[in-house]
Structure formats: C-alpha cells, structure tokens
Amino acid sequence: MLRLIAEGLSNAEIASSLFIEETTVKTHINNAFAKIDARNRADAVRYAFQKGLARP
C-alpha cells in the first residue's frame, strides 16, 4: 500500500490495481498511517522512501 501511495496512485487507482473496493483501500491506508505514525500521504511517502519500500 505504501509503495503504491509513493508511486502517486490515488485511492481509486490503488483499488483498481488490487481488485478491491476503494473503502477497503482507505481502511488499509488509515491502518498503515496509524502504524507508522503518519499524518498524511506526504509523511507516508517519506517513510516509504526512508525504509526502502519505494524509490524516488
């Protein structure tokens, strides 16, 4: 999920690529944000880059 966010995909695009509902994507994103203490997508992207989950 974080990698897809870092790639710049919207929730709808993530849902389509994973064959799940957009509400499910939102739930997963909110859970991920809580686990990594991210307040927004920018924080999540920064975390993904720092941890090597995505490349700039």
N, C-alpha and C positions, 0 to 999 in steps of 0.2 A: 504494500500500500504506500509506504513512504517513498519507494523508488518511483512509483507512478506519479505521485504528487511532485516529486523533484523533476520529473520529465515534463511537468507543466500541464498534465491532464486534468480536466475538470472532473467533478464527481460523476457526471453523466458519462463521460468518456471512459472513466475507470470502470463503471458499472457495465458498460457495453463490452469492454475488453475482457472482463472477468465473468461475464454472463450471470450477473447478479443484479438485484434491484438497487436503485440509487439510494434508497433509505438504508439498505444494508451497508453500502459504502460509507454513508455518513456515520453510522454506528461504529464501524471499524475505525474510521478516522478519529472520531471522538475518543475511543478507547486507546488508540495509539498516542494521541496527543496527551492524554492523562498519564500514560506510562512513561513518556519521555519528557513530561513537564513542558510541553509546547503550548503556547497561547494562540498560535495562528499557523497558517501554511508556511510562512517565511521561517519561523522557528523550526518547523518540521523539516524543511528543505535543508536548512543549516545543519541540523542533526544528521540527516541522511548523508550529507557530504562529509562531515567530520568522522562518521563511523564507517565510511567506505561503502555505503549502501547504494550510492549514486555518484556519478562523475559529473563535474561541471561542464 
